Amino acid sequence: FPRSGTGYVKTRSAAAALISLSGDSLLAKYRAFFQFYAVPNGKETLITRSALRSLLTDLNQVMSLQCCYTTDFVGVPNAAIVEEKFLSWLRSEPAVLLWLPTCYRLSATEMVSHQARCK
């Protein structure tokens, strides 16, 4: 998991792994990602292109995905976005993170029981 090969894992990277594997709702996971990776900018907190790169790289380590993050910030001034736009982007289920809501939906259905019987 450590990118540097030092044997150490950054706290943020470990948090991303734990958040993504938690049983919490998708919105709660997305908010937690924002909180861990965003940076204060005056009165607002923003997630930068660099922070998004770090988040996706960390999540890439969790699921061994190949990801492309540069197109998601096309047309964004200052290459940073506020939490509302970040959550909106995540809710649109970008291909790079499609596994996250899929895993959530699978885990949410584990407790579903039906009164039907199979023969």
Summary of the structure (lengths in Angstrom):
residues: 119
radius of gyration: 16.4
end to end distance: 45.7
largest distance: 63.5
contacts: 273
relative contact order: 0.14
helix: 59%
strand: 9%
